[in-house]
Amino acid sequence: MLVPYVLLVEWARALAETHGVMVAAALLLGGGALCITALGWPRERLGLGSSHFALRIIGGLALGAVLLLPAAARWGGGPLLPAGLAAAAVAVSIGEEIAFRGALYAALDDLGGAPLAILGSTVLWTLAHALSHPPAFLLSVAAAGLLLALWRWACKDLVGPIIGHVIADLAL
């Protein structure tokens, strides 16, 4: 039930954005709807425990720097994100991480272990972005999803992916 819900929320948000229908509202509502996937999961299972918090923040900044490399290669000026959408971009970034690398990752890990959690969350992440990104960009989306899933697995942490994703979305 989690997979169809997450994909439906992402695609509904993407469709609202492409039609120019209250883009900020679509992002904010989409981010909130994705956060609902965390209900019932212990914080530690989602990767949101409080141990080594400072290191997790530093890790998130490092992830953000890596995720910015493709944007830096194509950047001709300032960021493409309108300033009015910054809060909405933060909301959807947090929601996507809680849904994909939090709840979906934990559910897939329970179902088939780390390999299924890493690959499954990456494939679903890429599929969820198919409506909101041009096909040529989906390989970069998949690579970012894989990097964030590998971090989630190796560090048992969701704070780093959240910070990295927020930084990347604010810059794009």
N, C-alpha and C positions, 0 to 999 in steps of 0.2 A: 504494500500500500504506500510505502514511503517513496518509492521510485516514481510511480505515476503522479503523486502529489507534487513532488519537486519539479518534475518536468513540466507539468501543467502550469505551475506558478511561474517558472522561468519563461515558458513560451507565451503565456498571457502578458507578462511584463514586456517581453520583446515586441509583441504585436502592438501593444499600446504605445510603445516608444516609436515604432516605425510609422505609425499613423499620426504621430505628433500630439496624441491625446494626453495632455497633462503629464509630460515626461517625468518631472520631479515627483509627482504623486505616484506614478506607476513604479518608480524606483523605490520610493519609501514604503509603499504598500507591499511591493514584492519582497523587499528585504525583511519586513516584519513577518510576512507570511512564511518565509523560509526559516526564520528563527523558531517558528512553532514546532519545527521538526525536532528541536532539542527537548521538548517537554517529555518528562518521564525518564530521561537518560541521566545517570549520575554525572556530575561535572568532570570527574576524572576520566570516565569512559569517552567523553567528548574531547578530551585533551585540554580541558580548561581548569586543571588543578592549579594550585597556587605555589608549588615548589619551584625554586630557581627562577622566579619571575623576572628578575633583571636580565638574566641570561636569555630568557625567552624573548624579551623585548629586543635585545641586541640581535638575536637570530632573525627576528622579524624584519629589522632594518636591513640586515644582510640579504634576506630574501627579496625585499623590496628593490634593493639595488640590482640584483640579478634580473628580476622581472622587468626592470626599466631598460635593460640593454637593447631589446628590439625597438622600443620607442625612441631611444637615443639615436639609433642608426637612421631613423627616418625623420627625426625632429628637424623642422626647418625654422622653428621659432618657439613660441610659448606652447603651453599645453592646449590640447584641442577641447578639453572639457570646459563648458561655460561655467563661470564662477558660481552662478545661481544653482548649479546642480551638485556642488561639492558635498553638501550634507546628504543628499539622496544617494550619491555614489558611495559614500561611507556606509550608509545603511544597507545598500544592496551587497556591498563587498562583505560586510559582517554576516549578513543573512546567507549568502552563498557559501561562505566558509563553514558556518554552523551546520548548514544542510549537507554539503558535499563532503567536507573533510571531518565533520563532526558526526552527525546522526547517520548518514549513509555509510560513511567509512566504518563506524562502529557496527552497524547492522551487517554489512558485508563481511567484516572481520569475524563476527560471530558465526556467520553462515559458512565461510570457507577459508578463513585465515587471512593473513596479511597480503598474499599475492592477489586474492580476489578483491580485497578492500582497496588496494592500490590501483589495480587495473580497472576494476569496476567503477570506482569513483571517478577515475580519469576519463573513461569512455562516456559515462553519464554526464559529466561536466562538459565534455566537448559536444555531445549531442544536445545538451540544454542550450548551448551557445550558437547552435546552427542557424537559428532564426535571427539572431541579433548581430552576427558577424559575417563578413564576406567569406566565401569558401576559401579563398587564398589565405585568410588569417587563421583558419581553424587549426592548422598545424601548430602555430604559435600558442593557441589556446590549449591544445592538447599537451604541449610541452610544459606550459605553465602549470596545468593541472597535475601532470606527473611529478613535477618538482615539488609542488605543495603536498601531494600525497606521500611522496617519499620522505619529506620532512616530518609529516604527521606520524609516519611509521617509525622512523629512526629516533625521533625525539619524544614520541608519545605526547605531542604538543599541538595545540590549535592556535595558541596565541601568536606564534611566529607567522603561520600562514595568514591569519587575519591581518596582521600589521603589513605584511608584504603585499597582500591583495589590495588593501586600502591605498597604499603608496602607489601601486601600479595604476589603479583605477583613477586616482586623482591626477596622475600625470598623463593619462591617455585621454 
